[in-house]
Amino acid sequence: MATSLDLQEQEQLDALKAFWKQYGNLITWVLILALGGFAGWNGWNWWQREQATKASAMFEELDRAASVGDAAKVARVFADLKERYAGTVFAPQGALAAARLQLEKGDNEGARAALAWAAANASDEEYRTLARLRLAAVLLQARQYDEALAELAQAKAPSFEALVADRRGDVLLAQGKRGEARSAYEAAWAAMDRKLDYRRLVEAKLVSLGGNPQAADAAAPGAGR
């Protein structure tokens, strides 16, 4: 019996040796690649967290400077933020904060540059849309109507649909295109949440152009609910 078991074990051992001789290198490389990939994934996650932590600290510095109206420091910190941590969510946040202060200080060109950067570089569609929405407002003030409409045409985030339509109406009205402006306000009215107070302003704009908000609601039942 012992001899029979020894022979079976030897056969199994020989079969294992033959299998390893044929596939051992392949198995070794697969394990190396798998472990390397796992280590790389962990390293990437660590690097991402490290980037986010540093970017967050820099954004807090920018926010503090903005709260006291230090435009020069805001501009410096934002320049560093977009250079070092452009891929983080804090870079477009910094752009929006910098642009807001620059507009308050009358630096329209600085604000336009910050908003244009966020519109082109933010990784999140909502940040890109918000930047374009605010940039369109700056262009509207500068009477650069075609440029404003071009920015709004690229503002794609669904959550901003109503505000984009409202801003488009403002630009079209400034161009004297009352019919098109009315259509834009109707779209804004229909898309906007009925609980928002801002909807009353859209209603006033629509009524001033001879529009009928109730008819717009009827044309899009359930819109904004």
C-alpha positions in Angstrom: 0.0 0.0 0.0 2.8 2.3 1.0 4.6 1.6 -2.3 1.4 2.3 -4.2 0.9 5.6 -2.5 4.5 6.5 -3.0 4.2 5.8 -6.7 1.0 7.9 -6.9 2.7 10.8 -5.1 5.7 10.5 -7.4 3.4 10.5 -10.5 1.6 13.6 -9.2 4.9 15.3 -8.4 6.2 14.5 -11.9 3.0 15.9 -13.4 3.3 19.0 -11.4 7.0 19.5 -12.4 6.0 19.0 -16.0 3.2 21.5 -15.7 5.4 24.1 -14.0 8.1 23.5 -16.6 5.6 24.3 -19.3 3.7 27.1 -17.7 5.8 28.3 -14.7 7.3 31.4 -16.5 3.9 32.5 -17.7 2.3 32.1 -14.2 5.2 34.0 -12.6 4.8 36.9 -15.0 1.1 37.0 -14.6 1.6 37.2 -10.8 4.2 39.9 -11.2 1.9 42.0 -13.4 -1.1 41.5 -11.1 0.9 42.5 -8.0 2.5 45.4 -9.9 -0.9 46.6 -11.1 -2.3 46.4 -7.6 0.7 48.3 -6.2 0.3 50.9 -9.0 -3.4 51.3 -8.3 -2.7 51.9 -4.6 0.1 54.3 -5.5 -2.2 56.2 -7.9 -4.9 56.5 -5.2 -2.4 57.7 -2.7 -1.1 60.3 -5.2 -4.6 61.4 -6.0 -5.4 61.9 -2.3 -2.2 63.8 -1.8 -2.9 66.1 -4.7 -6.5 66.7 -3.4 -5.2 67.5 0.1 -2.6 70.0 -1.1 -5.1 71.6 -3.6 -7.7 71.9 -0.8 -5.2 73.8 1.4 -4.3 76.1 -1.4 -8.0 76.8 -2.2 -8.6 77.6 1.4 -5.8 80.1 1.3 -7.4 81.6 -1.9 -10.8 81.7 -0.3 -9.4 83.6 2.8 -7.7 86.1 0.6 -10.9 86.6 -1.4 -13.0 87.1 1.8 -10.8 90.2 2.7 -10.7 91.5 -0.9 -7.0 90.8 -1.5 -7.1 90.5 -5.2 -3.4 90.4 -5.7 -3.0 87.4 -3.4 -6.0 85.7 -5.0 -4.4 86.0 -8.4 -1.1 84.6 -7.2 -2.7 81.6 -5.4 -5.0 80.9 -8.3 -2.0 80.9 -10.7 -0.2 78.4 -8.5 -3.4 76.3 -8.1 -4.1 75.9 -11.8 -0.4 75.2 -12.5 0.1 72.6 -9.9 -3.3 71.0 -9.4 -5.3 71.7 -12.6 -6.8 68.2 -12.5 -8.5 68.6 -9.1 -11.9 70.0 -8.4 -10.4 72.9 -6.4 -8.8 74.5 -9.5 -12.2 75.4 -11.2 -13.5 76.4 -7.7 -10.6 78.7 -7.4 -11.2 80.1 -10.9 -14.8 80.9 -10.0 -13.8 82.5 -6.7 -11.1 84.6 -8.3 -13.4 85.8 -11.1 -16.0 86.9 -8.6 -13.5 89.0 -6.7 -12.0 90.4 -9.9 -15.4 91.5 -11.1 -16.0 93.2 -7.8 -12.7 95.0 -8.2 -13.5 96.0 -11.8 -11.0 93.7 -13.4 -13.2 92.4 -16.1 -10.3 91.0 -18.2 -8.9 89.1 -15.3 -12.4 87.6 -14.6 -12.8 86.7 -18.2 -9.5 84.9 -18.2 -10.2 82.9 -15.0 -13.7 81.9 -16.3 -12.4 81.0 -19.7 -9.8 78.8 -18.1 -12.4 77.0 -16.0 -14.7 76.6 -19.0 -11.9 75.0 -21.0 -10.1 72.9 -18.3 -12.5 71.9 -15.5 -13.0 68.1 -15.5 -16.6 68.3 -14.4 -19.3 69.3 -16.9 -21.2 71.3 -14.2 -18.2 73.5 -13.4 -17.5 74.1 -17.1 -21.2 75.1 -17.6 -21.2 77.4 -14.6 -18.0 79.0 -15.8 -19.6 79.6 -19.3 -22.7 80.9 -17.7 -20.8 83.5 -15.8 -18.5 84.3 -18.7 -21.6 84.9 -20.8 -22.8 87.5 -18.3 -19.4 89.3 -18.5 -19.6 89.3 -22.3 -23.2 90.5 -22.2 -22.1 93.5 -20.1 -19.3 94.2 -22.6 -21.9 94.0 -25.4 -20.1 91.1 -27.0 -23.4 89.3 -27.8 -22.2 86.8 -30.3 -19.4 85.6 -28.0 -21.8 85.3 -25.1 -24.2 83.2 -27.2 -21.3 81.0 -28.3 -20.4 80.3 -24.7 -24.0 79.5 -23.8 -24.2 77.1 -26.8 -21.4 75.1 -25.1 -23.0 75.1 -21.7 -24.3 71.5 -21.6 -24.9 70.4 -18.0 -28.6 69.4 -17.7 -28.9 70.9 -14.2 -28.2 74.4 -15.6 -30.6 74.1 -18.5 -33.1 76.7 -17.2 -30.4 79.2 -16.2 -28.7 78.9 -19.5 -32.0 79.5 -21.4 -32.6 82.5 -19.2 -29.2 84.0 -19.9 -29.7 83.3 -23.6 -32.9 85.3 -23.4 -31.0 88.2 -21.8 -28.5 88.3 -24.6 -31.1 88.0 -27.3 -33.2 90.8 -25.8 -30.1 93.0 -25.6 -29.7 92.3 -29.4 -33.2 93.5 -29.9 -34.4 90.0 -30.9 -37.6 90.1 -28.8 -39.3 87.0 -30.4 -36.2 84.8 -29.9 -35.7 86.2 -26.4 -39.3 85.3 -25.5 -38.8 81.8 -26.7 -35.7 81.5 -24.6 -37.5 82.7 -21.5 -40.4 80.3 -22.2 -37.8 77.5 -22.3 -36.3 78.7 -19.0 -39.7 79.0 -17.4 -40.7 75.5 -18.4 -37.4 73.9 -17.3 -37.1 75.7 -14.0 -38.1 74.2 -10.7 -41.4 75.7 -9.8 -40.3 76.1 -6.1 -37.5 78.5 -7.0 -38.1 82.2 -6.3 -35.9 83.0 -9.3 -38.8 81.7 -11.5 -40.7 84.9 -10.7 -38.0 87.0 -12.3 -38.2 84.8 -15.4 -42.0 85.2 -15.4 -41.7 89.0 -15.2 -39.3 88.9 -18.2 -41.7 86.6 -20.2 -44.8 88.8 -19.4 -42.9 92.0 -20.4 -42.5 90.4 -23.9 -46.2 89.5 -24.1 -45.6 85.9 -23.1 -48.0 83.7 -21.2 -46.3 81.6 -18.5 -49.4 79.5 -17.9 -49.5 78.6 -21.6 -45.8 77.7 -21.4 -46.6 75.4 -18.5 -49.4 73.8 -20.4 -47.1 73.2 -23.4 -44.7 71.3 -21.2 -46.8 69.5 -18.6 -44.8 68.3 -15.6 -41.8 70.4 -16.5 -39.9 71.7 -13.5 -41.6 69.4 -11.0 
